[in-house]
Amino acid sequence: MFSVGCEDDATRARAGVLETRHGKVRTPCFMPVATRGFVKTLSAEELERIKAEAIISNALLLYMKPGAEVIAEAGGIHRFMSFEGTIFTDSGGFQVLRREFSPRFTRHGIAFRSPFDGSRHVLTPELCIALQETLGSDVAVQLDDCPPYGAEGERYRESVRRTLEWAEASLQAKTREDLLLFGVVQGGTDPELRRLCTRRLAEMGFDGYCLGGLSVGEPREVMMEMVELSVSMLPESMPRYLMGVGSPVEVLEAVARGVDVFDSAFPTRNARHGAVYTWHGKYSITKARNLHIHEPLEPGCTCPACRRYSRAYISHLMRCNEPLGKRLVSLHNLHFMQELMRRARDAISRGEFNEYLSRVREIFRR
């Protein structure tokens, strides 16, 4: 299922392979976010062209629209999306706690109202697993309770208690042998609660572990302290997945601490606002000076956008609010993230990850 091929001598960075029923995912890896069954503006063919080996969708949002039965009728989420690689699905525990869902904790899970049609539901750990099995996910994530940053201590303790109870229920509910199930570490920024949650989850025997409740507003240094703490207690033989982190430097900082898998809408959200990632730093394509630069977004880049279109043309599209512009910059940024991880794997194999991390830090400091 998961194997570590090599480790960096100076850091905890490691390169490995996660095997699922839809193929191999080389780690460390970055997953584009297809929350509702699509990566905004991009097709499955484009994701495959940039060599995205895995993506992540949200089971709760797919349950509400178009409905798990619709996806099951299509033959599962891979056929529905026409994506042949590995698909992770998140439980939706993070989304359902937003105000628009009117969430309320019950004995069994989280009661909420659909923001789409006002219908009422109860999200339980058992329902989460059943949904992800019905969708045909390769990797499922347990239902967890993710409090906002800055919550009171008692709220964090409740979160850990619920998450651990739901972890046990999730393991008992799983029936598909080919489905990998990941537990979620909670505990906020409280080291003792993080230790407790990590230790208990590690004892349960999940197929992998998510580091949840981070990148929600806490300082970067604190986030990395919590990552380091949990990773030090998790089984070496299992993949570690830091949820919701997508800035190039933060991703590599976490790789240095032993994290294998990442996801975030950050690169595509930034792209839709005109931010272009390059190996010389980040710049805004919407600035007028780009209209006079008749070369690719990044010279030498092999992404589909850079192979065909000029910086001037894409700037024109963005300044006209033409969706094609957002699509092309999104494609470029996701290609950049895949290349960032490919170079990370190469650096780990050569024992040069620290040097690589330092170069990327300097690039994005400019």
Secondary structure, 3 states (H helix, E strand, C coil): CEEEEEECCCCCCEEEEEEECCEEEEECEEECECCCCCCCCCCHHHHHHCCCCEEEEEHHHHHHCCCHHHHHHCCCHHHHHCCCCEEEEECCHHHHCCHHHCCEECCCCEEEECCCCCCEEEECHHHHHHHHHHHCCCEEECCCCCCCCCCCHHHHHHHHHHHHHHHHHHHHHCCCCCCEEEEEECCCCCHHHHHHHHHHHHHHCCCEEEECCCCCCCCHHHHHHHHHHHHHHCCCCCCEEECCCCCHHHHHHHHHCCCCEEECCHHHHHHHCCEEEECCEEEECCCHHHHHCCCCCCCCCCCHHHHHCCHHHHHHHHHCCCHHHHHHHHHHHHHHHHHHHHHHHHHHHHCCHHHHHHHHHHHCCC
